[in-house]
Amino acid sequence: MHKAANKGGRAMLKLADVGLSELQAFEAVYRCRSVIEASRVLDLPQPTVSRWLAKLRDHFGDALFVRTPRGMEPTGTADAIIGPVRDMLRIYRDRLMQDRSFDPRSTNRNFRIAASDFGQLTVLPMLDRWSADQAPRARFSSVAVDRHSLAAGLESGEIDIAFGGFPALYSGVIEQTLYEDVYVCVMRRGHPLLDRDFTVEAFRDATHVLVSARTAGHIHHEVEARITAMVSPENVRLTSNSFLVAPLLLGQTDMILTVPRRVALIFKAQVDLEIMSPPFDLPQFKVKQYWHERSRHDPGHQWLRQGIAELMAGRPPS
């Protein structure tokens, strides 16, 4: 009996050595299949994540992850414990952390927002100005948009808010429409197409700068697919994954760029561009903010969501 009690005590002490931070690192590596990427989403130094992972390997007596050409592949033990680990983290975040009060004036919380580069340019400066007096120590960090990890990031809490148009998010993710936008074509002032009818044939025959959103799961992917189906590959002269870089590539060329109207309006004066309606129908789309239901009652999260909604409601499109 005495030996059994000691053995149980040692097990309890060993379990006590594993904290939520280590489990959070394990979940991030499992989701990202990369220590480097996990350290990025956790906003932690890579050696810290590696040290916590080593601690878990010692605790479970298993490698947990094996390096392969596809990344860090989980072992059978890792597959077996990921569910309970996620349950523990969810209980902590949903039922313990969210019971705390939130004071904007004293918080130093870092809110993580997933958005395209244009989305970042839209929302981050506004949040900085809005929070300067009421939440001077709050921070706002951008997270790269990836359709493979966006929903999981919202569910795990690594992403607080996603901002943009993402049509493929699953149940459990709540959305709120902020504004609607349309697609337009932009070209340099003095472009030859400005002096004649801008027809479908003229669009097909023109050369183009294309914004690619294939990895983002963004509504723009539908527009990208429509353009590439209409225009021959040799006429897509330049491709960029940035809404902010693409307008600058037009320069003094005769290329055309198709982007949301708000993107075009930002660069119209800066790059001396002309805006025209496309000669065919492209989808009007809604820009929304997205969050997971696990964050519904988080006071800090409610403060952020309300702020974004109010800021976007008061922001004119031009």
NORHUNOR-V183897 format. One record per helix or strand of 3 or more residues. SS is the DSSP state (H for helix, E for strand). FROM is the first residue (numbers start at 0). TO is the last residue. If there is no record, write none. Layout:
<<SS FROM TO> <SS FROM TO>>
//
This chain:
<<H 1 15> <H 19 31> <H 34 41> <H 45 59> <E 64 67> <E 70 73> <H 75 98> <E 109 114> <H 116 133> <E 138 142> <H 149 155> <E 160 163> <E 172 180> <E 182 187> <H 191 194> <H 199 204> <E 207 210> <H 219 229> <H 232 234> <E 235 239> <H 242 249> <E 255 259> <H 260 267> <E 272 275> <E 284 291> <H 292 294> <H 298 312>>
//
